């Protein structure tokens, strides 16, 4: 019989006797929810929702598929938002002295031949990338047909060469995959999301779990893993200040991710029906922004103010205009530079925040000024034009196409609060840093209050 887990979480907000009417009657915060794998994070609590009502730990997602002790959940952990966070990795290191299954040299740490003989040497090997940034390591080479060459590599570890160099990325979250147009940071077109997810149980088992490539993961295990992930949803459900995010008419939480319709191409920026009103999760909380009193007592007022901030942040995300300029994969596709847009122009899938179609864009996150000192810097040169670029990640350009260098997918946004740090390389330590990056990159003109409200909204996704 399959071993199943159905964790029931109780969330109670203690209120004084004079302030509990609205909480008890409308919020239902003192209630039992079908919460699976509850995740505490700086903004509150996120939880998973599975259509079966349980997490089946006999699924291929949770069993060894290779020759080492890892499972897919080692780097896509339920208690880390279905990815690997820097905080979570550091905790595992402390608990195991750096001997937990994630701490293997073939794909983690500064270089594959690092000394791991002592706790101190292991810390030195894993601290800069995995413990500090939540990054997994890959070894890259360029295809023979590449339109560019690697002139030089500046690698702090001393391992990389122009012919074979190291690359570091955050593991992408494996929840909410049924509501995305593409998976992974740079994956191209696939027959379907289902086929792409099933394929992960082959490639990941070979690379990360060290399975013999001559004996790939059986099809029945690929399909079982795929089915589990396509029925898995994850989002923030409780905010530290605003309370439950599905209360008072709001539509936060993972079950509402499951209920959100999605089709490939929905609300594409090239569609005549495109709308910038991508998120409406917190429309019902507009009343808290209109009510200066926010209730009859201090606790009610504080909660009302927090809900008002989340609502205002949603409206900033949807409607605050700025010039989107110099973004390969976006401005050239639209044939306009600049484009007057909003956050929802690129994060355009309704109530999910990913991109409606498979479209990779370059917002500069892999350019040398943005790169962490722990990462190798590549000097690239276009074979035809002799143009050069210095980046710490080829992005989609790993395919050898010059125009694809440093391009990444627009990631979905639900469950963000549980997945710090951010961007493909963990360069943004928190959501405030993400906002600061784009404030500078696009001269967004956000006031301090607007930035705080936008952060509150992103933390409530």
Secondary structure, 3 states (H helix, E strand, C coil): CCCEECCCEEECCCCCHHHCHHHHHHHCCCEEECCEEEEEECCEEEEEEECCCCEECCCHHHCCCCCCCCCHHHHCEHHHCCECCHHHHHHHHHHHCCCCCCCCCCCCCCCCCCCCCCHHHHHHHHHHHHHHHCEEEEEECCCCCCCEEEEEEECCCCCCECCEEEEEEECCCCCCHHHCCCCCCCCCCCCCHHHHHHHHHHHHHHHCCCCCCCCCCCHHHHHHHHHHHHCEEEEEEEECCCEECCCCCCCCCHHHHHHCCCCCCCCCCCCCCCCCCCCCCCHHHHHHHHCCCCCCCHHHHHHHHHHHHHHHHHHHHHHCCEEECCCECCHHHHCCCCEEECHHHHCCCCCCCCCCCCCCEECCCCEHHHCCCCCCEEEEEECCCCCEEEECCCEHHHHCCHHHCCEECCCCCCCHHHCCCECCCCCECCHHHHHHHHHHHHCCCCCHHHHHHHHHHHHCC
